[in-house]
Amino acid sequence: MATTPLLPDSRTEPDGSAVVRVLSYNIRSMRDDTDALARVIGACAPDLVLVQEAPRFFRWRKKLARLASASGLVTLSGGATAAGPAVLCSLRTTVERTEDVLLPLTPGLHRRGFATAVVRFGGARLGVLSCHLSLAKDERYEQGGMLLDRLAGMGVEHAVAGGDVNERPDGRTFRRLGDSLTDCWAAAPWGGEYTSTPTEPQQRIDALFATEGVEVLGCGVPLDQPGVSEADLRAATDHLPVLAALRVPAAA
């Protein structure tokens, strides 16, 4: 029986470039099985986790810190201060700066935001953005443009953005992002494609995108990743995660 090859491990190359493992995951405010959630994240061995629906209310910082610790990571940015998106990172990560961004509020709709950071791995410098776009199509389209503007204004040559797009790849906002960025799954499909729902995945509404120059070595739902079980994926939250291995060039 054929098996899915594993994604490359994190590493820094002699030329200063770096292989970076990035995970995007909607964790539904940690309302499900947090032990299963931590096992999935830890087994994926990510350098960066782009979280959506992080805890936002009572003791939210402590809850997010506990998840990070249980997964072998630390909290980098976001949470309630970004209206839900957050970024976790490994100790391999050197942090230059972070910024939580609140997007304009549409009356009657949820507040949205971006959790952002600029980090380094060896000689590679990388902008990072976690997002959870609106359920309303017009607002979602505008937020897609804000995401592109934010990446362009981060002052880095290479960046990765990811999150819950709330739209399939044929949607207007998803296509807007894919026209300017590399849709990592489309560039190098690996593992599973669909992210919603864990019990009957039939649509891809969660994604990772990279800027030009970042090489996608593989991207998809880590169904065959050692240590990731179907039971844990179903119990952890109401989305499946997206894992990518990216080769980031050394900074000029």
Secondary structure, 3 states (H helix, E strand, C coil): CCCCCCCCCCEECCCCCEEEEEEEEECHHHCCCHHHHHHHHHHCCCCEEEEECCCCCCCHHHHHHHHHHHCCCEEEEECHHHCCCEEEECCCCEEEEEEEEECCCCCCCCCCEEEEEEEEECCEEEEEEEEECCCCHHHHHHHHHHHHHHHHCCCCCCEEEEEECCCCCCCHHHHHHHHHCEEHHHHCECCECCCECCCCCCECCEEEEECCCCEEEEEEECCCCCCCCHHHHHHHCCCCCEEEEEEECECC
